[in-house]
């Protein structure tokens, strides 16, 4: 029964985001939901006092938990502090960043990795309205995991650190493929998105174990889909837990 309900819910959620993730913090900046993204921003900024966070991934345990919504809105509120922020669509299997921000996706991360002569500024696009730099996934490749583990990817990530204050990578869910685990070893930390009433405790524990296995640092968990008594719909909060 739970499986049937979840499949139906997943289908509805994916249909809702067929045109990309909602930019809540930009479209309704005074809402309680936008304020929660600013709270997440503050918590991440204080994760490392002596050395600011420069790179991170946003992922989830299973599909349709809202990781792309979190990563896109978090990138926007981070950029609002006048930081030079880049969001990279590292989900080269089911990319969404190009739809969320209405970008040309003919070139992106996949082409940047597979074409060594290409420079990152050829695939990075800038939104002056959002004060945000954006790198779409590009054409879907046959071997995303191999691209992410390549020396070329390591070189790209190091080069990006020299140009941007913060780089946020939107990755596939942990349970689906190894991409998120691969990327977790290359960044400062991980934000794990959890959709209330959707993902099971066992799936969440498995995700945490998978990240622990690669010695990833979990910055915290974002609870998505929770309803407040005075507001319905989307809601999120940030918190760190020793045990999921």
C-alpha positions as CSV (number, residue, x, y, z in Angstrom):
1,X,0.0,0.0,0.0
2,X,2.8,2.4,0.9
3,X,4.6,1.6,-2.3
4,X,1.5,2.4,-4.4
5,X,0.9,5.6,-2.6
6,X,4.5,6.7,-3.0
7,X,4.6,5.9,-6.7
8,X,1.5,8.0,-7.2
9,X,2.9,10.8,-5.1
10,X,6.3,10.6,-7.0
11,X,4.5,10.8,-10.3
12,X,2.5,13.9,-9.2
13,X,5.7,15.6,-7.8
14,X,7.6,14.9,-11.0
15,X,4.7,16.3,-13.0
16,X,4.7,19.5,-10.9
17,X,8.4,20.0,-11.6
18,X,8.3,19.2,-15.3
19,X,9.1,22.9,-16.0
20,X,11.8,23.0,-13.3
21,X,11.9,23.6,-9.6
22,X,10.0,26.5,-8.0
23,X,12.1,29.5,-7.1
24,X,10.3,30.3,-3.9
25,X,12.9,32.5,-2.3
26,X,13.0,34.7,-5.5
27,X,9.3,34.8,-6.3
28,X,8.0,35.3,-2.8
29,X,11.0,36.7,-0.7
30,X,8.9,37.7,2.3
31,X,7.2,34.3,2.8
32,X,8.0,32.0,5.7
33,X,9.4,29.5,3.2
34,X,11.9,32.0,1.8
35,X,12.9,32.8,5.4
36,X,13.6,29.1,6.0
37,X,16.1,29.1,3.1
38,X,17.9,32.1,4.7
39,X,18.0,30.1,7.9
40,X,19.6,27.2,6.0
41,X,22.1,29.7,4.6
42,X,23.0,31.0,8.0
43,X,23.6,27.5,9.4
44,X,25.8,26.6,6.5
45,X,27.8,29.8,6.9
46,X,28.5,28.8,10.5
47,X,29.5,25.2,9.8
48,X,33.1,26.3,9.4
49,X,34.0,29.5,11.2
50,X,37.7,29.6,10.3
51,X,37.3,28.3,6.7
52,X,34.1,29.2,4.9
53,X,32.3,26.4,3.0
54,X,33.3,26.7,-0.7
55,X,31.7,23.6,-2.2
56,X,28.8,21.3,-1.3
57,X,26.4,18.9,-2.8
58,X,22.6,18.8,-2.3
59,X,21.1,15.3,-2.6
60,X,18.4,13.0,-1.3
61,X,17.8,9.4,-0.6
62,X,15.3,8.7,-3.4
63,X,13.8,10.6,-6.3
64,X,11.2,13.4,-5.9
65,X,12.2,14.5,-2.4
66,X,12.9,18.1,-3.6
67,X,16.7,18.2,-3.8
68,X,16.6,20.5,-6.9
69,X,14.2,22.9,-5.2
70,X,16.5,23.1,-2.2
71,X,19.7,23.5,-4.2
72,X,18.2,26.2,-6.5
73,X,16.7,28.3,-3.8
74,X,19.7,27.9,-1.6
75,X,22.0,29.0,-4.4
76,X,19.8,32.1,-4.9
77,X,19.8,33.1,-1.2
78,X,23.5,32.5,-1.0
79,X,24.0,34.8,-4.0
80,X,21.9,37.5,-2.4
81,X,24.7,38.0,0.2
82,X,26.9,39.3,-2.7
83,X,28.9,36.1,-2.8
84,X,29.9,34.8,-6.2
85,X,27.8,31.6,-6.3
86,X,27.7,28.9,-8.9
87,X,25.1,26.1,-9.1
88,X,26.2,23.1,-11.1
89,X,23.7,20.5,-12.4
90,X,25.7,17.3,-11.6
91,X,22.6,15.2,-12.1
92,X,23.5,14.2,-15.7
93,X,20.8,11.5,-15.6
94,X,17.7,13.6,-14.9
95,X,18.9,17.3,-15.1
96,X,16.6,20.1,-14.0
97,X,18.7,23.2,-13.6
98,X,18.3,24.3,-17.2
99,X,14.5,24.1,-16.9
100,X,14.4,25.9,-13.6
101,X,16.4,28.8,-14.9
102,X,15.4,28.6,-18.6
103,X,18.9,27.9,-19.8
104,X,20.3,26.6,-23.1
105,X,21.4,23.0,-22.3
106,X,23.3,22.3,-25.5
107,X,26.5,22.6,-23.6
108,X,27.1,22.0,-19.9
109,X,29.0,19.8,-17.4
110,X,28.9,16.7,-19.6
111,X,30.5,18.5,-22.5
112,X,33.0,20.4,-20.3
113,X,34.3,17.1,-18.9
114,X,34.4,15.2,-22.2
115,X,36.0,18.0,-24.1
116,X,39.4,18.8,-22.5
117,X,39.9,21.8,-24.7
118,X,36.7,23.5,-23.5
119,X,36.9,26.3,-20.9
120,X,34.4,26.4,-18.0
121,X,33.3,30.0,-19.0
122,X,32.0,28.5,-22.2
123,X,29.3,26.6,-20.3
124,X,28.6,28.9,-17.3
125,X,25.7,31.3,-17.8
126,X,25.0,34.3,-15.6
127,X,21.6,35.6,-14.4
128,X,22.0,39.3,-13.4
129,X,18.4,39.3,-11.9
130,X,19.4,36.5,-9.6
131,X,23.1,37.4,-9.2
132,X,23.8,33.7,-9.8
133,X,26.1,31.8,-12.1
134,X,24.7,28.6,-13.6
135,X,26.1,25.5,-15.2
136,X,23.6,23.2,-16.8
137,X,24.2,19.4,-17.1
138,X,24.5,19.5,-20.9
139,X,23.5,16.5,-23.1
140,X,22.9,13.3,-21.1
141,X,26.0,11.1,-21.4
142,X,26.1,7.3,-21.4
143,X,28.5,7.2,-18.5
144,X,27.8,9.9,-15.9
145,X,29.6,8.1,-13.0
146,X,32.7,7.6,-15.1
147,X,32.7,11.3,-16.0
148,X,32.4,12.3,-12.3
149,X,35.3,10.1,-11.2
150,X,37.6,11.4,-14.0
151,X,40.8,13.4,-13.4
152,X,39.2,16.0,-15.7
153,X,36.3,16.5,-13.3
154,X,38.8,16.9,-10.4
155,X,40.6,19.6,-12.4
156,X,37.4,21.4,-13.2
157,X,36.3,21.5,-9.6
158,X,39.6,22.9,-8.5
159,X,39.6,25.5,-11.1
160,X,36.0,26.6,-10.2
161,X,37.2,27.2,-6.6
162,X,39.5,29.8,-7.9
163,X,36.7,31.8,-9.4
164,X,33.7,31.3,-7.1
165,X,33.0,31.8,-3.4
166,X,30.6,28.9,-3.3
167,X,29.8,26.1,-5.7
168,X,26.6,24.0,-5.1
169,X,26.3,20.7,-7.0
170,X,22.8,19.2,-7.5
171,X,23.4,15.5,-7.6
172,X,21.2,12.4,-8.2
173,X,19.6,10.6,-5.3
174,X,21.9,8.4,-3.2
175,X,19.9,5.2,-3.6
176,X,19.6,5.3,-7.3
177,X,23.3,5.5,-8.4
178,X,26.8,6.1,-7.0
179,X,27.1,9.7,-8.4
180,X,26.2,11.4,-5.1
181,X,28.7,9.3,-3.2
182,X,31.4,10.1,-5.7
183,X,30.8,13.8,-5.5
184,X,30.6,13.7,-1.7
185,X,34.2,12.8,-1.6
186,X,35.2,15.9,-3.6
187,X,33.3,18.7,-1.7
188,X,33.3,20.3,1.8
189,X,30.0,18.7,2.8
190,X,26.6,17.4,2.0
191,X,23.0,18.7,2.6
192,X,20.6,15.8,2.6
193,X,17.0,16.5,1.7
194,X,14.2,14.5,3.4
195,X,10.6,14.6,2.2
196,X,8.3,14.1,5.2
197,X,5.9,11.1,4.9
198,X,7.6,10.0,1.8
199,X,11.1,8.5,2.4
200,X,11.3,5.7,5.0
201,X,13.6,5.7,8.0
202,X,15.4,2.7,6.6
203,X,16.1,4.5,3.3
204,X,17.4,7.5,5.2
205,X,19.7,5.4,7.4
206,X,21.0,3.7,4.3
207,X,21.8,7.1,2.7
208,X,23.6,8.2,5.8
209,X,25.5,4.9,5.9
210,X,26.5,5.3,2.2
211,X,27.8,8.8,2.9
212,X,29.6,7.6,6.0
213,X,31.3,4.9,4.0
214,X,33.0,7.5,1.9
215,X,33.8,9.7,4.9
216,X,31.5,12.5,3.7
217,X,30.7,15.3,6.0
218,X,26.9,15.8,6.4
219,X,26.2,19.5,7.1
220,X,22.6,18.7,7.9
221,X,19.2,17.6,6.8
222,X,16.5,19.6,5.2
223,X,12.9,18.5,6.0
224,X,10.8,19.1,2.9
225,X,7.0,19.0,2.5
226,X,6.1,19.6,6.1
227,X,2.9,21.7,6.8
228,X,2.6,24.4,9.4
229,X,-0.7,25.1,11.2
230,X,-0.7,28.6,9.7
231,X,0.6,27.8,6.3
232,X,0.4,24.9,3.9
233,X,2.5,23.4,1.1
234,X,6.3,23.7,1.1
235,X,8.3,24.1,4.2
236,X,11.9,23.3,5.2
237,X,14.2,23.5,8.1
238,X,17.9,22.8,8.7
239,X,19.4,20.7,11.4
240,X,22.3,18.5,12.1
241,X,21.9,15.1,13.7
242,X,24.5,12.5,14.8
243,X,22.2,9.7,13.9
244,X,19.6,9.7,11.2
